[in-house]
Amino acid sequence: MATTKLKKWAGRKLRYYKDKFLFKLKRYTIAILTSDKSDVSIALSYSFGTLIALLPTPGFSTAIGIGFITVFKQLNKMAVLLSMLVWNAITIIPIYWLSYKIGTRISNSLPDVEVQNETIRQILLFFKQFALGNLAMTIPISIGSYFLAIVLLRLARKMRLRSTGIRNQAIV
């Protein structure tokens, strides 16, 4: 009896958060598409948000993004927030895992840090592997997100113009 109630409660909570996530995603996307900023500015903002979200600052990336938004007024707020929403905790876990794997391969050619304490040496080795792999992953993904954002923005704006043109022809 208790497990069925718990399952129903968990199902309702999961649907609630899924609907909340989709609502925010739709709201940010519409705000970006109706923005008067150029496609390049929006794509740069999205790429910058991707860069911040992928850096190894779990839990602080949104705060860092909001800090950069307040300092740099030319960034599109909704594009940065959309990238933070896309690169959430669920999507970032495989990126971090792959970063560590790539960093392990890269750091094999680099010399180890000489430290007396074995624990500190292992921590530094892990950090070196993860940081190198994260940089090797973050930079190409951010550059790719710029070009993807440009293509999607132009496609979405073209489709929007086409649909408004059809509506205007139907009204006349």
LODRENGU-351497 format. One record per residue: x, y, z of N, C-alpha, C in turn; residue number from 1. Coordinates in nm, 4 decimals, always signed. Example, Ala and Ser with C-alpha at 12.3 -4.5 7.8 and 13.67 -1.06 7.14 Angstrom:
% residues 2
((+1.3190,-0.5690,+0.7800),(+1.2300,-0.4500,+0.7800),(+1.3200,-0.3300,+0.7800),1)
((+1.2850,-0.2250,+0.7080),(+1.3670,-0.1060,+0.7140),(+1.2900,+0.0030,+0.7870),2)
END
This chain:
% residues 172
((+0.0822,-0.1196,+0.0000),(+0.0000,+0.0000,+0.0000),(+0.0869,+0.1264,+0.0000),1)
((+0.1871,+0.1246,+0.0863),(+0.2734,+0.2427,+0.0961),(+0.3572,+0.2600,-0.0294),2)
((+0.3987,+0.1496,-0.0890),(+0.4816,+0.1619,-0.2092),(+0.4024,+0.2148,-0.3279),3)
((+0.2744,+0.1801,-0.3378),(+0.1943,+0.2337,-0.4481),(+0.1719,+0.3830,-0.4300),4)
((+0.1526,+0.4273,-0.3059),(+0.1382,+0.5707,-0.2809),(+0.2690,+0.6431,-0.3132),5)
((+0.3789,+0.5804,-0.2752),(+0.5083,+0.6404,-0.3034),(+0.5333,+0.6476,-0.4537),6)
((+0.4972,+0.5445,-0.5267),(+0.5131,+0.5444,-0.6714),(+0.4281,+0.6519,-0.7364),7)
((+0.3030,+0.6664,-0.6896),(+0.2161,+0.7703,-0.7454),(+0.2721,+0.9092,-0.7160),8)
((+0.3203,+0.9273,-0.5921),(+0.3766,+1.0564,-0.5544),(+0.5015,+1.0869,-0.6388),9)
((+0.5881,+0.9872,-0.6565),(+0.7089,+1.0060,-0.7358),(+0.6747,+1.0344,-0.8820),10)
((+0.5736,+0.9671,-0.9344),(+0.5308,+0.9920,-1.0713),(+0.4794,+1.1334,-1.0901),11)
((+0.4000,+1.1811,-0.9924),(+0.3497,+1.3184,-0.9994),(+0.4636,+1.4190,-0.9919),12)
((+0.5601,+1.3961,-0.9036),(+0.6732,+1.4875,-0.8899),(+0.7581,+1.4890,-1.0170),13)
((+0.7796,+1.3717,-1.0729),(+0.8580,+1.3627,-1.1956),(+0.7893,+1.4358,-1.3103),14)
((+0.6578,+1.4184,-1.3237),(+0.5834,+1.4908,-1.4268),(+0.5890,+1.6415,-1.4031),15)
((+0.5786,+1.6822,-1.2762),(+0.5841,+1.8242,-1.2424),(+0.7161,+1.8856,-1.2877),16)
((+0.8280,+1.8213,-1.2533),(+0.9588,+1.8762,-1.2902),(+0.9835,+1.8690,-1.4404),17)
((+0.9325,+1.7647,-1.5061),(+0.9455,+1.7557,-1.6514),(+0.8682,+1.8695,-1.7177),18)
((+0.7449,+1.8935,-1.6715),(+0.6653,+2.0027,-1.7275),(+0.7298,+2.1382,-1.6995),19)
((+0.7863,+2.1546,-1.5810),(+0.8529,+2.2794,-1.5458),(+0.9749,+2.3019,-1.6349),20)
((+1.0533,+2.1962,-1.6589),(+1.1703,+2.2038,-1.7450),(+1.1296,+2.2398,-1.8884),21)
((+1.0278,+2.1723,-1.9404),(+0.9826,+2.1999,-2.0772),(+0.9252,+2.3401,-2.0895),22)
((+0.8554,+2.3887,-1.9864),(+0.8012,+2.5245,-1.9887),(+0.9134,+2.6270,-1.9962),23)
((+1.0171,+2.6083,-1.9128),(+1.1299,+2.7016,-1.9162),(+1.2021,+2.6957,-2.0498),24)
((+1.2202,+2.5761,-2.1016),(+1.2878,+2.5596,-2.2302),(+1.2115,+2.6319,-2.3408),25)
((+1.0794,+2.6159,-2.3407),(+0.9968,+2.6817,-2.4420),(+0.9986,+2.8337,-2.4244),26)
((+0.9913,+2.8796,-2.2996),(+0.9892,+3.0237,-2.2736),(+1.1198,+3.0894,-2.3166),27)
((+1.2334,+3.0281,-2.2831),(+1.3623,+3.0842,-2.3217),(+1.3799,+3.0823,-2.4736),28)
((+1.3353,+2.9749,-2.5364),(+1.3478,+2.9644,-2.6818),(+1.2651,+3.0710,-2.7520),29)
((+1.1432,+3.0918,-2.7072),(+1.0578,+3.1953,-2.7670),(+1.1168,+3.3336,-2.7431),30)
((+1.1704,+3.3567,-2.6238),(+1.2322,+3.4868,-2.5953),(+1.3519,+3.5116,-2.6861),31)
((+1.4267,+3.4077,-2.7158),(+1.5425,+3.4231,-2.8052),(+1.4963,+3.4504,-2.9476),32)
((+1.3968,+3.3757,-2.9941),(+1.3516,+3.3918,-3.1325),(+1.2841,+3.5256,-3.1566),33)
((+1.2210,+3.5822,-3.0559),(+1.1559,+3.7118,-3.0723),(+1.2481,+3.8275,-3.0354),34)
((+1.3717,+3.7962,-3.0004),(+1.4679,+3.8989,-2.9633),(+1.5071,+3.9814,-3.0852),35)
((+1.5425,+4.1070,-3.0609),(+1.5860,+4.1927,-3.1704),(+1.7362,+4.1882,-3.1899),36)
((+1.8055,+4.1056,-3.1138),(+1.9510,+4.0926,-3.1281),(+1.9839,+4.0101,-3.2518),37)
((+2.1053,+4.0260,-3.3004),(+2.1473,+3.9551,-3.4214),(+2.1714,+3.8073,-3.3904),38)
((+2.1702,+3.7264,-3.4958),(+2.1944,+3.5837,-3.4805),(+2.3341,+3.5571,-3.4241),39)
((+2.4310,+3.6346,-3.4665),(+2.5687,+3.6161,-3.4198),(+2.5782,+3.6459,-3.2709),40)
((+2.5138,+3.7514,-3.2256),(+2.5164,+3.7867,-3.0837),(+2.4509,+3.6783,-2.9990),41)
((+2.3386,+3.6271,-3.0440),(+2.2687,+3.5218,-2.9700),(+2.3521,+3.3938,-2.9695),42)
((+2.4108,+3.3593,-3.0837),(+2.4919,+3.2374,-3.0912),(+2.6174,+3.2490,-3.0050),43)
((+2.6792,+3.3655,-3.0025),(+2.7952,+3.3858,-2.9157),(+2.7558,+3.3739,-2.7687),44)
((+2.6410,+3.4281,-2.7334),(+2.5936,+3.4182,-2.5958),(+2.5661,+3.2731,-2.5580),45)
((+2.5038,+3.1986,-2.6494),(+2.4774,+3.0566,-2.6228),(+2.6082,+2.9792,-2.6100),46)
((+2.7040,+3.0081,-2.6965),(+2.8331,+2.9410,-2.6917),(+2.9072,+2.9748,-2.5625),47)
((+2.9007,+3.0984,-2.5204),(+2.9633,+3.1404,-2.3953),(+2.8978,+3.0708,-2.2761),48)
((+2.7659,+3.0610,-2.2781),(+2.6945,+2.9883,-2.1716),(+2.7312,+2.8413,-2.1696),49)
((+2.7515,+2.7826,-2.2875),(+2.7948,+2.6431,-2.2962),(+2.9336,+2.6270,-2.2356),50)
((+3.0224,+2.7207,-2.2658),(+3.1574,+2.7170,-2.2104),(+3.1540,+2.7215,-2.0580),51)
((+3.0733,+2.8105,-2.0034),(+3.0638,+2.8228,-1.8577),(+3.0010,+2.6974,-1.7971),52)
((+2.8984,+2.6452,-1.8607),(+2.8282,+2.5285,-1.8069),(+2.9151,+2.4035,-1.8085),53)
((+3.0036,+2.3907,-1.9061),(+3.0860,+2.2704,-1.9173),(+3.2123,+2.2755,-1.8335),54)
((+3.2527,+2.3936,-1.7904),(+3.3710,+2.4007,-1.7052),(+3.3430,+2.3289,-1.5728),55)
((+3.4450,+2.2716,-1.5124),(+3.4224,+2.1912,-1.3910),(+3.3957,+2.2758,-1.2666),56)
((+3.2820,+2.3410,-1.2668),(+3.2357,+2.4157,-1.1500),(+3.0945,+2.3707,-1.1158),57)
((+3.0775,+2.2436,-1.0768),(+2.9419,+2.1942,-1.0543),(+2.8711,+2.2711,-0.9432),58)
((+2.7506,+2.3147,-0.9736),(+2.6719,+2.3895,-0.8770),(+2.6919,+2.5393,-0.8847),59)
((+2.8036,+2.5832,-0.9396),(+2.8322,+2.7256,-0.9455),(+2.8226,+2.7828,-1.0862),60)
((+2.8016,+2.6981,-1.1851),(+2.8033,+2.7469,-1.3231),(+2.6899,+2.8455,-1.3494),61)
((+2.5742,+2.8209,-1.2937),(+2.4628,+2.9147,-1.3141),(+2.4934,+3.0490,-1.2480),62)
((+2.5493,+3.0455,-1.1293),(+2.5857,+3.1702,-1.0609),(+2.6938,+3.2451,-1.1380),63)
((+2.7890,+3.1731,-1.1915),(+2.8939,+3.2361,-1.2724),(+2.8326,+3.2964,-1.3994),64)
((+2.7410,+3.2231,-1.4633),(+2.6737,+3.2734,-1.5827),(+2.5946,+3.3999,-1.5545),65)
((+2.5223,+3.4014,-1.4441),(+2.4446,+3.5209,-1.4073),(+2.5382,+3.6370,-1.3758),66)
((+2.6517,+3.6073,-1.3136),(+2.7506,+3.7123,-1.2875),(+2.8031,+3.7729,-1.4164),67)
((+2.8335,+3.6891,-1.5145),(+2.8810,+3.7403,-1.6435),(+2.7713,+3.8174,-1.7167),68)
((+2.6464,+3.7739,-1.7022),(+2.5355,+3.8461,-1.7655),(+2.5241,+3.9871,-1.7093),69)
((+2.5408,+4.0017,-1.5786),(+2.5290,+4.1344,-1.5180),(+2.6469,+4.2242,-1.5539),70)
((+2.7647,+4.1658,-1.5718),(+2.8827,+4.2461,-1.6059),(+2.8829,+4.2836,-1.7537),71)
((+2.8576,+4.1840,-1.8405),(+2.8610,+4.2074,-1.9850),(+2.7178,+4.2224,-2.0363),72)
((+2.6751,+4.3443,-2.0560),(+2.5372,+4.3736,-2.0959),(+2.5064,+4.3301,-2.2388),73)
((+2.6083,+4.3122,-2.3233),(+2.5831,+4.2750,-2.4625),(+2.5494,+4.1266,-2.4772),74)
((+2.5678,+4.0461,-2.3731),(+2.5287,+3.9052,-2.3793),(+2.3767,+3.8936,-2.3775),75)
((+2.3249,+3.8024,-2.4552),(+2.1818,+3.7763,-2.4555),(+2.1497,+3.6887,-2.3346),76)
((+2.0732,+3.7440,-2.2420),(+2.0456,+3.6748,-2.1167),(+1.9765,+3.5409,-2.1383),77)
((+1.8787,+3.5403,-2.2251),(+1.8016,+3.4179,-2.2466),(+1.8859,+3.3086,-2.3140),78)
((+1.9777,+3.3470,-2.4007),(+2.0630,+3.2469,-2.4665),(+2.1586,+3.1830,-2.3665),79)
((+2.2139,+3.2638,-2.2768),(+2.3027,+3.2091,-2.1737),(+2.2239,+3.1171,-2.0808),80)
((+2.1049,+3.1607,-2.0391),(+2.0228,+3.0774,-1.9505),(+1.9743,+2.9506,-2.0207),81)
((+1.9462,+2.9603,-2.1503),(+1.9062,+2.8405,-2.2249),(+2.0204,+2.7400,-2.2297),82)
((+2.1406,+2.7872,-2.2495),(+2.2536,+2.6933,-2.2507),(+2.2747,+2.6319,-2.1138),83)
((+2.2518,+2.7080,-2.0084),(+2.2610,+2.6511,-1.8729),(+2.1525,+2.5456,-1.8514),84)
((+2.0372,+2.5688,-1.9110),(+1.9278,+2.4729,-1.8984),(+1.9557,+2.3463,-1.9791),85)
((+2.0150,+2.3611,-2.0960),(+2.0470,+2.2449,-2.1788),(+2.1580,+2.1616,-2.1147),86)
((+2.2622,+2.2283,-2.0674),(+2.3742,+2.1569,-2.0046),(+2.3491,+2.1464,-1.8549),87)
((+2.2509,+2.0682,-1.8183),(+2.2160,+2.0488,-1.6778),(+2.2929,+1.9309,-1.6199),88)
((+2.2609,+1.8934,-1.4978),(+2.3344,+1.7863,-1.4289),(+2.3242,+1.6528,-1.5011),89)
((+2.2143,+1.6280,-1.5688),(+2.1977,+1.4999,-1.6378),(+2.2844,+1.4936,-1.7634),90)
((+2.2898,+1.6013,-1.8388),(+2.3675,+1.5997,-1.9626),(+2.5164,+1.6218,-1.9391),91)
((+2.5528,+1.6762,-1.8243),(+2.6932,+1.7069,-1.8001),(+2.7709,+1.5864,-1.7477),92)
((+2.7026,+1.4896,-1.6878),(+2.7712,+1.3726,-1.6314),(+2.8476,+1.2941,-1.7380),93)
((+2.7884,+1.2626,-1.8543),(+2.8688,+1.1928,-1.9565),(+2.9857,+1.2766,-2.0084),94)
((+2.9688,+1.4078,-2.0138),(+3.0767,+1.4955,-2.0591),(+3.1928,+1.4895,-1.9595),95)
((+3.1628,+1.4950,-1.8302),(+3.2680,+1.4866,-1.7293),(+3.3379,+1.3511,-1.7334),96)
((+3.2619,+1.2452,-1.7522),(+3.3215,+1.1118,-1.7589),(+3.4145,+1.1016,-1.8797),97)
((+3.3665,+1.1492,-1.9948),(+3.4481,+1.1465,-2.1152),(+3.5699,+1.2385,-2.1014),98)
((+3.5535,+1.3501,-2.0316),(+3.6666,+1.4400,-2.0062),(+3.7765,+1.3684,-1.9298),99)
((+3.7375,+1.2933,-1.8296),(+3.8369,+1.2197,-1.7511),(+3.9068,+1.1148,-1.8370),100)
((+3.8306,+1.0433,-1.9199),(+3.8898,+0.9402,-2.0050),(+3.9877,+1.0009,-2.1064),101)
((+3.9494,+1.1123,-2.1676),(+4.0378,+1.1788,-2.2637),(+4.1598,+1.2365,-2.1922),102)
((+4.1387,+1.2950,-2.0756),(+4.2495,+1.3503,-1.9977),(+4.3484,+1.2448,-1.9542),103)
((+4.2986,+1.1244,-1.9278),(+4.3885,+1.0149,-1.8910),(+4.4815,+0.9822,-2.0072),104)
((+4.4276,+0.9805,-2.1264),(+4.5107,+0.9519,-2.2439),(+4.6098,+1.0650,-2.2719),105)
((+4.5658,+1.1886,-2.2540),(+4.6542,+1.3031,-2.2799),(+4.7654,+1.3103,-2.1756),106)
((+4.7307,+1.2895,-2.0501),(+4.8283,+1.3108,-1.9426),(+4.9316,+1.1998,-1.9317),107)
((+4.9161,+1.0904,-2.0023),(+5.0176,+0.9854,-1.9987),(+5.1510,+1.0340,-2.0534),108)
((+5.1480,+1.1303,-2.1434),(+5.2719,+1.1814,-2.2019),(+5.3353,+1.2910,-2.1166),109)
((+5.2629,+1.3418,-2.0167),(+5.3158,+1.4479,-1.9316),(+5.3785,+1.3886,-1.8057),110)
((+5.4820,+1.4515,-1.7526),(+5.5446,+1.3972,-1.6312),(+5.4547,+1.4176,-1.5087),111)
((+5.4645,+1.3260,-1.4139),(+5.3882,+1.3364,-1.2896),(+5.4514,+1.4401,-1.1978),112)
((+5.3692,+1.4912,-1.1065),(+5.4164,+1.5858,-1.0078),(+5.4803,+1.5070,-0.8937),113)
((+5.5993,+1.5489,-0.8526),(+5.6700,+1.4798,-0.7440),(+5.6239,+1.5363,-0.6099),114)
((+5.5527,+1.4528,-0.5339),(+5.5031,+1.4906,-0.4021),(+5.5314,+1.3745,-0.3079),115)
((+5.5632,+1.4050,-0.1823),(+5.5941,+1.3013,-0.0846),(+5.4712,+1.2198,-0.0454),116)
((+5.3585,+1.2869,-0.0277),(+5.2367,+1.2202,+0.0175),(+5.1672,+1.1530,-0.1011),117)
((+5.1382,+1.0261,-0.0886),(+5.0761,+0.9496,-0.1982),(+4.9327,+0.9965,-0.2260),118)
((+4.8593,+1.0312,-0.1227),(+4.7210,+1.0764,-0.1402),(+4.7167,+1.2065,-0.2201),119)
((+4.8035,+1.2990,-0.1841),(+4.8077,+1.4271,-0.2554),(+4.8515,+1.4043,-0.3998),120)
((+4.9450,+1.3130,-0.4221),(+4.9885,+1.2819,-0.5581),(+4.8740,+1.2269,-0.6417),121)
((+4.7922,+1.1390,-0.5828),(+4.6774,+1.0827,-0.6545),(+4.5731,+1.1904,-0.6841),122)
((+4.5501,+1.2786,-0.5903),(+4.4534,+1.3882,-0.6117),(+4.5017,+1.4795,-0.7237),123)
((+4.6306,+1.5148,-0.7222),(+4.6852,+1.6000,-0.8281),(+4.6813,+1.5315,-0.9637),124)
((+4.7076,+1.4018,-0.9654),(+4.7007,+1.3268,-1.0903),(+4.5585,+1.3250,-1.1453),125)
((+4.4612,+1.2987,-1.0583),(+4.3214,+1.2998,-1.1011),(+4.2818,+1.4377,-1.1525),126)
((+4.3201,+1.5427,-1.0795),(+4.2855,+1.6783,-1.1206),(+4.3485,+1.7120,-1.2548),127)
((+4.4745,+1.6733,-1.2738),(+4.5433,+1.7003,-1.4004),(+4.4724,+1.6287,-1.5157),128)
((+4.4371,+1.5030,-1.4950),(+4.3697,+1.4274,-1.6000),(+4.2332,+1.4880,-1.6322),129)
((+4.1581,+1.5204,-1.5288),(+4.0238,+1.5750,-1.5506),(+4.0286,+1.7132,-1.6139),130)
((+4.1185,+1.7988,-1.5656),(+4.1260,+1.9360,-1.6180),(+4.1694,+1.9376,-1.7647),131)
((+4.2694,+1.8570,-1.7987),(+4.3137,+1.8516,-1.9384),(+4.2031,+1.7988,-2.0294),132)
((+4.1375,+1.6924,-1.9860),(+4.0287,+1.6361,-2.0654),(+3.9118,+1.7313,-2.0780),133)
((+3.8833,+1.8041,-1.9700),(+3.7715,+1.8981,-1.9744),(+3.7997,+2.0112,-2.0712),134)
((+3.9208,+2.0626,-2.0712),(+3.9549,+2.1667,-2.1688),(+3.9504,+2.1125,-2.3113),135)
((+3.9965,+1.9889,-2.3278),(+3.9944,+1.9285,-2.4613),(+3.8520,+1.9050,-2.5096),136)
((+3.7574,+1.8885,-2.4194),(+3.6173,+1.8673,-2.4581),(+3.5400,+1.9987,-2.4672),137)
((+3.5632,+2.0885,-2.3724),(+3.4824,+2.2102,-2.3605),(+3.5006,+2.3042,-2.4788),138)
((+3.6221,+2.3249,-2.5208),(+3.6474,+2.4215,-2.6280),(+3.5825,+2.3784,-2.7598),139)
((+3.6006,+2.2537,-2.8058),(+3.5328,+2.2154,-2.9310),(+3.3799,+2.2129,-2.9191),140)
((+3.3280,+2.1719,-2.8036),(+3.1819,+2.1704,-2.7872),(+3.1269,+2.3128,-2.7909),141)
((+3.1971,+2.4066,-2.7276),(+3.1519,+2.5466,-2.7293),(+3.1557,+2.6048,-2.8703),142)
((+3.2602,+2.5752,-2.9443),(+3.2699,+2.6236,-3.0832),(+3.1601,+2.5590,-3.1684),143)
((+3.1391,+2.4306,-3.1489),(+3.0324,+2.3619,-3.2224),(+2.8948,+2.4137,-3.1868),144)
((+2.8752,+2.4504,-3.0595),(+2.7444,+2.5035,-3.0201),(+2.7185,+2.6392,-3.0838),145)
((+2.8241,+2.7161,-3.1098),(+2.8068,+2.8432,-3.1796),(+2.7503,+2.8202,-3.3195),146)
((+2.8141,+2.7293,-3.3938),(+2.7688,+2.7048,-3.5301),(+2.6312,+2.6384,-3.5331),147)
((+2.6049,+2.5506,-3.4383),(+2.4727,+2.4885,-3.4296),(+2.3661,+2.5922,-3.3976),148)
((+2.3981,+2.6845,-3.3075),(+2.3020,+2.7897,-3.2729),(+2.2743,+2.8805,-3.3917),149)
((+2.3778,+2.9134,-3.4688),(+2.3575,+2.9969,-3.5892),(+2.2638,+2.9271,-3.6864),150)
((+2.2896,+2.8003,-3.7130),(+2.2073,+2.7259,-3.8091),(+2.0633,+2.7165,-3.7598),151)
((+2.0455,+2.6815,-3.6321),(+1.9097,+2.6676,-3.5784),(+1.8363,+2.8005,-3.5726),152)
((+1.9059,+2.9077,-3.5391),(+1.8410,+3.0394,-3.5364),(+1.7947,+3.0819,-3.6752),153)
((+1.8796,+3.0650,-3.7722),(+1.8410,+3.1041,-3.9091),(+1.7260,+3.0185,-3.9602),154)
((+1.7303,+2.8907,-3.9301),(+1.6225,+2.8014,-3.9713),(+1.4912,+2.8377,-3.9012),155)
((+1.4982,+2.8627,-3.7715),(+1.3766,+2.8964,-3.6968),(+1.3193,+3.0303,-3.7410),156)
((+1.4050,+3.1273,-3.7654),(+1.3547,+3.2581,-3.8101),(+1.2978,+3.2504,-3.9511),157)
((+1.3574,+3.1668,-4.0360),(+1.3047,+3.1481,-4.1709),(+1.1669,+3.0821,-4.1644),158)
((+1.1537,+2.9806,-4.0800),(+1.0249,+2.9131,-4.0651),(+0.9207,+3.0079,-4.0055),159)
((+0.9628,+3.0925,-3.9134),(+0.8706,+3.1886,-3.8527),(+0.8235,+3.2912,-3.9547),160)
((+0.9158,+3.3384,-4.0387),(+0.8767,+3.4322,-4.1438),(+0.7817,+3.3666,-4.2436),161)
((+0.8085,+3.2419,-4.2767),(+0.7223,+3.1698,-4.3694),(+0.5827,+3.1528,-4.3107),162)
((+0.5742,+3.1183,-4.1829),(+0.4419,+3.0973,-4.1225),(+0.3665,+3.2286,-4.1061),163)
((+0.4359,+3.3378,-4.0745),(+0.3666,+3.4669,-4.0659),(+0.3261,+3.5156,-4.2039),164)
((+0.4065,+3.4834,-4.3056),(+0.3701,+3.5201,-4.4431),(+0.2466,+3.4467,-4.4887),165)
((+0.2346,+3.3194,-4.4519),(+0.1152,+3.2416,-4.4876),(-0.0057,+3.2975,-4.4153),166)
((+0.0097,+3.3330,-4.2879),(-0.1024,+3.3903,-4.2133),(-0.1439,+3.5245,-4.2714),167)
((-0.0460,+3.6080,-4.3096),(-0.0795,+3.7378,-4.3677),(-0.1496,+3.7230,-4.5011),168)
((-0.1130,+3.6241,-4.5824),(-0.1796,+3.6022,-4.7101),(-0.3225,+3.5505,-4.6858),169)
((-0.3435,+3.4712,-4.5826),(-0.4771,+3.4214,-4.5531),(-0.5676,+3.5327,-4.5035),170)
((-0.5132,+3.6309,-4.4315),(-0.5928,+3.7404,-4.3773),(-0.6352,+3.8334,-4.4903),171)
((-0.5485,+3.8597,-4.5871),(-0.5776,+3.9546,-4.6958),(-0.6743,+3.8993,-4.7901),172)
END
